[in-house]
Amino acid sequence: MEPLGTSTVLLVICLSCLLLSAIWKSQANKRGEMPPGPPPLPIIGNALQLKTNRLDLTLCKLSEKYGPVFSLHFGTKPVVVLHGYDAVKEALIDQAEEFAPRGKMPFIDKYFRGKGIIFNNGEGWKQLRRFALTTLRNFGMGKKSIEERIREEAQYLLEQLQATKERPFDPTFLLNCATSNIICSIVFGKHYDYDDKKFLAIMAVMNDNFEIVSSPWGQVANTFPSFMGLVPGPHHRVGTNLEKAKVFVMEEMEAHRETLDPSSPRDFIDCFFIKLDQEKNNEASEFTTENLLMSTIDLFAAGTETTSTTLRYGLLIFQKYPEIEEKVQEEIDRVVGRSRLPCMADRGEMPYTDAVIHEIQRFISLIPMSLPHSVAKDTLFRGYTIPKDTTVLPVLTSVLHDGKEFPSPTEFDPQHFLNKDGTFRKSDFFMPFSTGKDGTVGKRICAGEGLARMELFLFLTSILQNFKLKPLTHPQDIDLKPHLSGIGNIPRPYQLCIVPR
């Protein structure tokens, strides 16, 4: 048989592309009138137009052409993008029920399989979330008791910082340990030493996973999961790391099961076991051992990485702007003094410090595109029809960096949260975790938002009350752009010295 000529090969390729395009358009017609967007290519969708190093900024740029609601294709899957405060609020608050489901994240879904809280959906998610919120509140979330735990942990952290003896160090794991111990006190009912090898090991795998899913490897694996399953790379560590986390949590679960006293639950795990036993004859119950395992991992990871990364970013920002650090310290000295640790009651008298912490969260846009949502049914939105199960990306960066609300959106400026008279200025555009306005929150807002805000205030003020930060490079050379940007915006690795005040 003679080999095919070049013209024949080109003809076959062209006919294949035309066929795929026709199938694509046919499917689009069946989906109804989706929002506008750049035309996708077969198989790869809009991959050539999406920059994995700052996808949120790419989406903001595309909105200039296609408007606040537009469509893209991540591979073969359609995605609707929400840009700006009005579109995000309208979807996640005004039409919260329709936009409540978690969107598909194939790279992560294959490990969680719809279990737990964060990546669950439907009635199961509602039951588990409701149970988690109630249990977390019962064990102090949002109450004075959890504030006292954070202040105790701040004292442990200060001792560890003091032990650096002004030598350069990477603050990552100290901050991880501090924030993780707060959620551990609620979930596991215990405190871990900062030199506990098992605890440090689990911190390392959690940190590694957060970096991988925020890297280009994680983003491409979410877009082309089957293909990336065959490609070597760091994304394969996610499954290995998760198995290590499961072993850590299962050991705690077994210890709890053996010592469980239903009349006196000690923590989240005990309460879940009690609920599991109550529903053991209900085959449809969501309270299973597997859901306990994955829900605990959800709470453990979410209660550690987001807050510790924000703290790490905050310390880097203070090194870049020492004049802001000094103003915060002046306010701490004036309101709190040096004889006691700060408490939440001080925050109302510390508008500048409060503004700085809000500005840290606004500026870094930690979860730049939220976690993906989807629609529970065919949904009419701004004249378009979004088909059931379509993934929806609310670009939180577009809200946090809105130029009309925040005059210098890409600059770090605490004045964004201060009135002219120096009092604290609230903003509905402050959505570092998800949506929230006037006491009303989106269905998927972070369950631990109140805890995170408390930790950020108490840990940062305690550190600055006792130490001055000393960067290893000139402040003007400190780069605040994210080192990795995907699910999270992660700061560049750094070391610093701290000097007792």
Beta strands, then each sheet from edge to edge (+ up, - down):
strand 1: 69-74
strand 2: 77-83
strand 3: 373-374
strand 4: 379-381
strand 5: 384-386
strand 6: 391-395
strand 7: 436-437
strand 8: 440-441
strand 9: 467-471
strand 10: 484-485
strand 11: 489-490
strand 12: 496-500
sheet 1: 1+ 2- 6- 3+
sheet 2: 4+ 5-
sheet 3: 7+ 8-
sheet 4: 9+ 12-
sheet 5: 10+ 11-
end
